[in-house]
Amino acid sequence: MYFYDIIEKKRNKQHLSKEEIDFAVHAFVEGSVSKEQMSSLLMAIVLNGMTYEETLNLTLAMKNSSETLEFKEYLVDKHSTGGVSDSTTLILTPTLAALGVKVAKMSGRSLGFTGGTIDKLEVFEGYNANKTLEEFTGIINKINCSIISQTANLAYADKLIYDLRNKTATVDSIPLIASSIMSKKLASGAKFLVLNVHYGSGAFMQRKKDAIKLARVMVKIGNDSGVLTRACVSNMNVPLASGVGCTNEVISVVHAINGEQSNLLKLSKELCVIILCEVKKISSSVALKLVNETLHSGKTLAKLKELISEHGGKTEILDNINSVAKAKYKVNLTSKEQGYVKNIDARTVAKAVNHLKELNKDESTKKLVGVNLNVKVNTKVKPDDVLLEIFVNDKKHAEKVTDELYHAFRFSRFKTKEKKLIAKII
Amino acid sequence: MYFYDIIEKKRNKQHLSKEEIDFAVHAFVEGSVSKEQMSSLLMAIVLNGMTYEETLNLTLAMKNSSETLEFKEYLVDKHSTGGVSDSTTLILTPTLAALGVKVAKMSGRSLGFTGGTIDKLEVFEGYNANKTLEEFTGIINKINCSIISQTANLAYADKLIYDLRNKTATVDSIPLIASSIMSKKLASGAKFLVLNVHYGSGAFMQRKKDAIKLARVMVKIGNDSGVLTRACVSNMNVPLASGVGCTNEVISVVHAINGEQSNLLKLSKELCVIILCEVKKISSSVALKLVNETLHSGKTLAKLKELISEHGGKTEILDNINSVAKAKYKVNLTSKEQGYVKNIDARTVAKAVNHLKELNKDESTKKLVGVNLNVKVNTKVKPDDVLLEIFVNDKKHAEKVTDELYHAFRFSRFKTKEKKLIAKII
């Protein structure tokens, strides 16, 4: 078998067999295929696509390219395709754990303009996400949940291929995205998986129909591989909560747990309900009731404290979120217009926050910079009303992003019909 | 400007500007772009194509990536896209030179299953194709023609990109083939260029319509760049002459010059006529008369002798072609059937000859191996008639390719309507 022939087949829109895909992944991992040959194949896949069968085989080949984990117990995992102010993991994990569901979560760092769960957890001083596998299972057995960093050893082929895709403009492909996500998830040994696939300006997938397609492929791969899988496709055109940037997102999480209404809370609850229905075999209305009770009774917050303590993090700020360390300066961005907020573009806000992080050279204070939205879609504003607060350690940095941030806002003389948060449950 | 954005544009079927193409080629040559990024772009070009404008700009960018030659005089160049028993250069060059047309030809070695002019010239003991540019022009001034090896310095970007295409299955693309050929031709400084684009089993282009498309693009690039360019699209389903393999092809050349009818002679004359009409501003019937006179009068043969002598080669065999050094053994391949030869597949014959060359480990005798066809399409055969002779230095080698060679032949109870040799003049 020759790699050249495999490229040529895909270039000519032919299907690759399981043997060919196994050969290609194996040869690349062991180094007998060059990066230029693999990137040529990747571009051919981006442009000519893959059947479901090929996508499944690619997923399995990458999953089997390095170690895989096996847990005796019935564990729940959750994956988000990345969004803006998307911190559902920090609400869902303690809520489910408090309800007796074991959640084993390996999370990532920030990627592109999206935030990373591990970065947010490190807002809690001392949080250690680098636990051994033994410690990971030990914590889960003790408190029903743990969140650690993704180990580099799972789906090693995906790591190599992903690095290449990032340099060669071959990220944007449903078979490649689906196999990348699912190879890691299948290798991490969960028995139940819920996928949160976002679409819109603040997501990697721009169009709803692509997000639904991606979700369907991933759900089928999971279920065909023995992992009970569900997906929730949701709208990511507007940030999910008011805080963007690590510290501000943690503040939004605490407000949500304490009952402040936001899309972040709504989506977290929806994901909990999907999992509870499957795991406990109950109806969604019963599941929603359980979730609401757990949140209102303070059990979610208590479990979040336990989770952070078990990983060595300080939890005092959870009792008084206003005591969290903040950036030196708060600069207001004010409205120049009169009317209703029509849109707050998630990607623009997230990119501006990324620029603030780049400007803040001191690594130790990067987590403090960010923004907090004072308005939502359909908030009525007049000139000089505060649209958002910018948190910086150098006032000049705020000036550099004000124009950019102002462009995230659109105004209208009339109220806007809000788009549905949840587009589809699969 | 970022290379990533250029890949992404082509992936999204957008057009690349002149600035973007210049940047891409320049960045690759100077090494700031990785091979994997370039091969990703190449696959995107293969699958999403290029407009004529983009192809022209790619050609010019590659042409300008290293030194270019300039000749004061009006020089003729010819290029073939590669075929089987395609030795028109060795007939056309001395014929035109004898008619006062200056021909400056830089030729290549064998590529894939096709033969190379330089390899054939080296059948003449002592032929030195590695002349300096000064010697090259000196010889042209003296005898009106010279054939030397392609210098690696012309269109250096093409050399780098071609190496990559050969490994990444990105050869098969009209914009990439056209720009590769034309960048070298434009850099070599000819004022008039005739392109011989082959199609069929023995050519790189399988389909006539693709060959015509390629020829049209190249002719337009040449003319738009100040080089008067014409093309002849011809059928390469059957070998052009009876000899295949360096020595046998030289024998076929001498037979053709001496008047033996073959497609090789017919095509060589046609290419001469195209050039003479343009260069001397005469009609094709007058041009054909000049070509026939030159051939019949022995002037072509005399000029070929001069050409070889000037490059240090021995010419004795031109007086008695039977005296040429031959392989040790001649093994006959005979017919098992009765009827008319319906087809002799050019690619199958050429690949078998390549296998013979691979089996013949002694480099010094490789040129001697090959085959000579004893039949043509529509020759009437009966069992045990000789179809072709196999020339080898080890009889076992002949046995290894007899089945393969026999498969090149198709027979029929009836005569076949022969396909036209010349499909189109552009």
HADDOCK unambig.tbl for C-alpha pairs under 7 A between the chains (distance, minus, plus):
assign (segid A and resid 4 and name CA) (segid B and resid 167 and name CA) 6.80 0.50 0.50
assign (segid A and resid 4 and name CA) (segid B and resid 168 and name CA) 6.35 0.50 0.50
assign (segid A and resid 4 and name CA) (segid B and resid 169 and name CA) 6.04 0.50 0.50
assign (segid A and resid 7 and name CA) (segid B and resid 169 and name CA) 6.21 0.50 0.50
assign (segid A and resid 8 and name CA) (segid B and resid 169 and name CA) 5.59 0.50 0.50
assign (segid A and resid 35 and name CA) (segid B and resid 36 and name CA) 5.50 0.50 0.50
assign (segid A and resid 36 and name CA) (segid B and resid 35 and name CA) 5.50 0.50 0.50
assign (segid A and resid 36 and name CA) (segid B and resid 36 and name CA) 3.77 0.50 0.50
assign (segid A and resid 36 and name CA) (segid B and resid 39 and name CA) 5.66 0.50 0.50
assign (segid A and resid 36 and name CA) (segid B and resid 168 and name CA) 6.93 0.50 0.50
assign (segid A and resid 37 and name CA) (segid B and resid 167 and name CA) 6.75 0.50 0.50
assign (segid A and resid 37 and name CA) (segid B and resid 168 and name CA) 4.98 0.50 0.50
assign (segid A and resid 39 and name CA) (segid B and resid 36 and name CA) 5.64 0.50 0.50
assign (segid A and resid 39 and name CA) (segid B and resid 39 and name CA) 6.55 0.50 0.50
assign (segid A and resid 39 and name CA) (segid B and resid 40 and name CA) 5.41 0.50 0.50
assign (segid A and resid 40 and name CA) (segid B and resid 39 and name CA) 5.41 0.50 0.50
assign (segid A and resid 40 and name CA) (segid B and resid 40 and name CA) 4.94 0.50 0.50
assign (segid A and resid 40 and name CA) (segid B and resid 43 and name CA) 5.68 0.50 0.50
assign (segid A and resid 40 and name CA) (segid B and resid 168 and name CA) 5.95 0.50 0.50
assign (segid A and resid 43 and name CA) (segid B and resid 40 and name CA) 5.67 0.50 0.50
assign (segid A and resid 43 and name CA) (segid B and resid 43 and name CA) 6.16 0.50 0.50
assign (segid A and resid 43 and name CA) (segid B and resid 44 and name CA) 6.44 0.50 0.50
assign (segid A and resid 44 and name CA) (segid B and resid 43 and name CA) 6.44 0.50 0.50
assign (segid A and resid 167 and name CA) (segid B and resid 4 and name CA) 6.79 0.50 0.50
assign (segid A and resid 167 and name CA) (segid B and resid 37 and name CA) 6.74 0.50 0.50
assign (segid A and resid 168 and name CA) (segid B and resid 4 and name CA) 6.35 0.50 0.50
assign (segid A and resid 168 and name CA) (segid B and resid 36 and name CA) 6.91 0.50 0.50
assign (segid A and resid 168 and name CA) (segid B and resid 37 and name CA) 4.97 0.50 0.50
assign (segid A and resid 168 and name CA) (segid B and resid 40 and name CA) 5.96 0.50 0.50
assign (segid A and resid 169 and name CA) (segid B and resid 4 and name CA) 6.03 0.50 0.50
assign (segid A and resid 169 and name CA) (segid B and resid 7 and name CA) 6.17 0.50 0.50
assign (segid A and resid 169 and name CA) (segid B and resid 8 and name CA) 5.57 0.50 0.50
